[in-house]
Amino acid sequence: MKNNSQQAVQLLVPELSPIIQLRYRILQTIAVAGPIGRRMILETLHISERTVRNEITLLNNQGLIETTQKGMICTNKGYEILEELKSMFQEVSGLRTKEKKLAEILGIKKVIIVPGDINVDANTQMLIGKEASEYLTTIADKDFTVAITGGSTVAALKNFMSPSKSLSTLTFVAARGSLGNEMSLQANTLVSKFASKCGADFRTLYLPEKLSETAFMTMIQEPVVKEVLDFYDHIDIVIHGIGTSKEMAHRRDSSEAIIKMLDEKKAVGEAFGYYFDEAGEIIYRINTIGIQLQQVKKSPHIIAVAGGSLKAKAIQAYFKKEPAHQTILITDEGAANAILEK
């Protein structure tokens, strides 16, 4: 009934649609990135200075934002309005239609699309993190185990987490060992931060992700490692990113020979240590201690977070071969448009 009302308003007063979208996006940008100045809004949304000034004045007069010494911030009233208008924005902006189309193309349960493109505006990553955090809250149940991979988009969830009945009993488990030198984006770091934010428990896996065959076989017998590995067969929720093959190969400090091989075999994406080409065929996998693809697909709930037009090929390729139908993909307009246009 609500959707019918929204469509009726759009048909009766079509000129309202662009105004609603503009004001919603400005308020949303302030809510996610605040404290923020007018210049950043202008550069993020590519609108004129005059338009920004007029809309900021209106939002301020309505009590939806306020100006501090550090910049503009969203008020409680502003956050409430964003939630109330969220469904209408998805409808009038056309994102709802794109979500349904993309879920059908990828063969997965659901797609949530946030406005923007991470490759153009880094704040879009926060919108993906917010949606993923909210979705996690809705599906989390008592004593669930949640496997977390690393990466900047997965890391964005922590900004929107807080103790709640559904999150406080969770156990967050690192889905893989150490990767590269970016400690703040490691799975081990993120599980501890997520747990701290939610008042939950966590398990880490402080081992290098890449190991020789001999070291791998030895380490998986260690009790402290085995305890974490045992979790992987009974994970309730998996939260993971999807990377481009080049990005992930460099993050892993892969040898020139490996990088050349991935290039020759036309690798486009990576997830869980598996590299795949545009057809979704796995062309290489690292010998890693961490959750394996077959274990991921056994999980009843999978949340994939990835955005940016430059990741479109990697996202589509990941879901090409036997997609897990219980997956929710949370992405942005940049990636969604690139896949749908193709």
PAMAR-14069 format. One record per residue (C-alpha): x negated, y negated, z; residue in three letters; residue number from 1. Coordinates in steps of 0.5 Angstrom, whole numbers, m for minus. Layout:
X Y Z ala NUM
...
This chain:
0 0 0 met 1
m6 m5 2 lys 2
m9 m3 m5 asn 3
m3 m5 m9 asn 4
m2 m12 m5 ser 5
m9 m13 m7 gln 6
m8 m12 m14 gln 7
m1 m16 m14 ala 8
m5 m22 m11 val 9
m10 m21 m17 gln 10
m5 m21 m22 leu 11
m1 m27 m19 leu 12
m7 m31 m18 val 13
m13 m29 m22 pro 14
m17 m35 m20 glu 15
m17 m33 m13 leu 16
m22 m27 m15 ser 17
m28 m31 m16 pro 18
m27 m36 m10 ile 19
m26 m30 m5 ile 20
m32 m26 m8 gln 21
m37 m32 m8 leu 22
m35 m34 0 arg 23
m35 m27 2 tyr 24
m42 m26 m1 arg 25
m44 m33 2 ile 26
m42 m31 9 leu 27
m44 m23 8 gln 28
m51 m26 6 thr 29
m51 m30 13 ile 30
m49 m25 17 ala 31
m54 m20 14 val 32
m60 m25 14 ala 33
m59 m30 19 gly 34
m61 m34 21 pro 35
m62 m37 14 ile 36
m63 m43 10 gly 37
m59 m46 4 arg 38
m65 m45 0 arg 39
m65 m37 1 met 40
m57 m37 m1 ile 41
m58 m41 m7 leu 42
m64 m36 m9 glu 43
m61 m30 m7 thr 44
m54 m31 m10 leu 45
m56 m35 m16 his 46
m51 m41 m15 ile 47
m52 m49 m15 ser 48
m54 m53 m9 glu 49
m48 m57 m10 arg 50
m44 m50 m9 thr 51
m48 m48 m3 val 52
m47 m54 0 arg 53
m39 m55 m1 asn 54
m38 m47 1 glu 55
m43 m48 7 ile 56
m39 m54 10 thr 57
m32 m50 9 leu 58
m35 m44 12 leu 59
m37 m48 18 asn 60
m31 m52 19 asn 61
m27 m46 19 gln 62
m32 m43 25 gly 63
m34 m37 21 leu 64
m41 m40 21 ile 65
m45 m44 26 glu 66
m52 m48 25 thr 67
m58 m47 29 thr 68
m65 m50 30 gln 69
m67 m43 26 lys 70
m62 m43 21 gly 71
m55 m41 20 met 72
m52 m35 23 ile 73
m45 m32 23 cys 74
m40 m32 28 thr 75
m36 m27 32 asn 76
m30 m30 28 lys 77
m34 m29 21 gly 78
m36 m22 23 tyr 79
m28 m20 24 glu 80
m27 m24 17 ile 81
m32 m20 13 leu 82
m29 m13 16 glu 83
m22 m15 15 glu 84
m23 m17 7 leu 85
m28 m12 6 lys 86
m23 m7 3 ser 87
m20 m13 m2 met 88
m27 m15 m4 phe 89
m29 m8 m6 gln 90
m23 m8 m10 glu 91
m23 m15 m13 val 92
m30 m15 m15 ser 93
m29 m8 m19 gly 94
m34 m4 m14 leu 95
m29 1 m12 arg 96
m27 3 m19 thr 97
m35 4 m20 lys 98
m36 8 m14 glu 99
m30 13 m16 lys 100
m34 13 m23 lys 101
m41 14 m20 leu 102
m39 20 m15 ala 103
m35 23 m21 glu 104
m42 23 m26 ile 105
m46 25 m20 leu 106
m42 31 m18 gly 107
m42 29 m10 ile 108
m37 27 m5 lys 109
m37 20 m5 lys 110
m41 13 m7 val 111
m41 7 m3 ile 112
m44 1 m7 ile 113
m46 m6 m4 val 114
m47 m12 m8 pro 115
m54 m14 m10 gly 116
m60 m11 m13 asp 117
m66 m9 m8 ile 118
m71 m11 m13 asn 119
m68 m18 m14 val 120
m66 m19 m7 asp 121
m69 m15 m1 ala 122
m63 m17 4 asn 123
m59 m12 0 thr 124
m63 m6 3 gln 125
m60 m9 10 met 126
m53 m8 7 leu 127
m54 m1 5 ile 128
m57 0 12 gly 129
m51 m3 15 lys 130
m46 2 11 glu 131
m50 8 13 ala 132
m50 6 20 ser 133
m42 5 20 glu 134
m41 12 16 tyr 135
m46 16 21 leu 136
m42 13 27 thr 137
m35 16 24 thr 138
m38 23 22 ile 139
m42 24 28 ala 140
m40 29 34 asp 141
m42 31 40 lys 142
m49 34 41 asp 143
m50 34 33 phe 144
m57 34 30 thr 145
m59 29 25 val 146
m65 30 21 ala 147
m68 23 18 ile 148
m74 22 13 thr 149
m78 16 13 gly 150
m78 10 8 gly 151
m75 3 8 ser 152
m68 4 6 thr 153
m67 9 12 val 154
m71 4 17 ala 155
m66 m1 15 ala 156
m60 3 19 leu 157
m64 2 26 lys 158
m62 m6 25 asn 159
m54 m4 26 phe 160
m54 2 31 met 161
m52 1 38 ser 162
m50 6 44 pro 163
m43 9 43 ser 164
m39 15 45 lys 165
m41 18 38 ser 166
m48 17 38 leu 167
m51 17 45 ser 168
m51 25 45 thr 169
m54 26 38 leu 170
m61 29 37 thr 171
m65 25 32 phe 172
m70 30 29 val 173
m76 28 24 ala 174
m75 31 17 ala 175
m82 31 15 arg 176
m89 30 18 gly 177
m94 24 17 ser 178
m94 20 10 leu 179
m99 15 8 gly 180
m101 9 13 asn 181
m94 6 14 glu 182
m93 8 21 met 183
m87 3 22 ser 184
m83 7 16 leu 185
m85 14 18 gln 186
m80 19 20 ala 187
m83 20 27 asn 188
m83 13 28 thr 189
m76 12 26 leu 190
m73 18 30 val 191
m75 15 36 ser 192
m73 8 34 lys 193
m66 11 32 phe 194
m65 14 39 ala 195
m68 8 43 ser 196
m62 4 40 lys 197
m57 9 41 cys 198
m59 12 48 gly 199
m60 19 44 ala 200
m65 24 44 asp 201
m70 26 39 phe 202
m76 30 36 arg 203
m82 29 33 thr 204
m87 32 28 leu 205
m94 29 29 tyr 206
m97 33 23 leu 207
m100 31 17 pro 208
m95 32 11 glu 209
m100 35 6 lys 210
m103 41 9 leu 211
m107 47 5 ser 212
m104 54 5 glu 213
m108 56 11 thr 214
m107 50 15 ala 215
m99 51 13 phe 216
m99 58 15 met 217
m103 57 22 thr 218
m99 51 24 met 219
m92 53 23 ile 220
m93 59 28 gln 221
m95 53 34 glu 222
m89 53 39 pro 223
m89 46 39 val 224
m88 46 31 val 225
m84 52 31 lys 226
m79 48 36 glu 227
m78 43 31 val 228
m77 47 25 leu 229
m72 51 28 asp 230
m68 45 28 phe 231
m68 45 21 tyr 232
m63 51 20 asp 233
m58 48 24 his 234
m58 41 22 ile 235
m51 37 22 asp 236
m53 31 19 ile 237
m59 29 14 val 238
m60 22 12 ile 239
m65 21 7 his 240
m68 17 1 gly 241
m70 18 m6 ile 242
m76 15 m9 gly 243
m79 14 m15 thr 244
m85 19 m17 ser 245
m90 14 m18 lys 246
m88 10 m11 glu 247
m88 17 m7 met 248
m95 19 m10 ala 249
m98 13 m8 his 250
m95 13 m1 arg 251
m98 20 m1 arg 252
m105 18 m3 asp 253
m104 23 m8 ser 254
m111 25 m13 ser 255
m111 22 m20 glu 256
m110 29 m22 ala 257
m104 30 m19 ile 258
m101 23 m21 ile 259
m104 25 m28 lys 260
m100 31 m28 met 261
m93 28 m26 leu 262
m94 23 m31 asp 263
m95 28 m37 glu 264
m89 32 m34 lys 265
m85 26 m34 lys 266
m83 26 m27 ala 267
m78 20 m25 val 268
m76 21 m18 gly 269
m78 25 m11 glu 270
m74 27 m5 ala 271
m77 32 1 phe 272
m83 33 m2 gly 273
m80 35 m9 tyr 274
m82 32 m15 tyr 275
m77 32 m21 phe 276
m76 30 m28 asp 277
m70 26 m32 glu 278
m66 33 m33 ala 279
m67 34 m25 gly 280
m72 40 m26 glu 281
m77 41 m20 ile 282
m84 40 m23 ile 283
m88 40 m17 tyr 284
m87 40 m10 arg 285
m92 39 m4 ile 286
m94 44 1 asn 287
m91 40 7 thr 288
m88 42 14 ile 289
m81 39 14 gly 290
m74 40 12 ile 291
m74 44 5 gln 292
m69 43 0 leu 293
m65 49 1 gln 294
m64 47 9 gln 295
m62 40 7 val 296
m56 43 2 lys 297
m54 47 8 lys 298
m52 41 12 ser 299
m45 39 13 pro 300
m46 32 12 his 301
m51 29 8 ile 302
m52 21 7 ile 303
m57 19 1 ala 304
m59 12 2 val 305
m63 9 m5 ala 306
m62 2 m9 gly 307
m65 m2 m14 gly 308
m64 m2 m21 ser 309
m71 1 m22 leu 310
m69 7 m18 lys 311
m63 9 m22 ala 312
m67 14 m26 lys 313
m69 17 m20 ala 314
m62 17 m17 ile 315
m59 20 m23 gln 316
m64 25 m24 ala 317
m64 28 m16 tyr 318
m57 29 m17 phe 319
m57 33 m24 lys 320
m59 40 m22 lys 321
m54 43 m17 glu 322
m52 37 m13 pro 323
m50 38 m6 ala 324
m42 36 m6 his 325
m42 34 1 gln 326
m47 28 0 thr 327
m45 21 1 ile 328
m49 16 m3 leu 329
m50 9 m1 ile 330
m53 5 m6 thr 331
m53 m2 m9 asp 332
m50 m5 m15 glu 333
m56 m6 m19 gly 334
m57 2 m19 ala 335
m50 3 m20 ala 336
m50 m1 m26 asn 337
m56 2 m29 ala 338
m53 9 m28 ile 339
m46 7 m31 leu 340
m49 3 m37 glu 341
m53 9 m39 lys 342
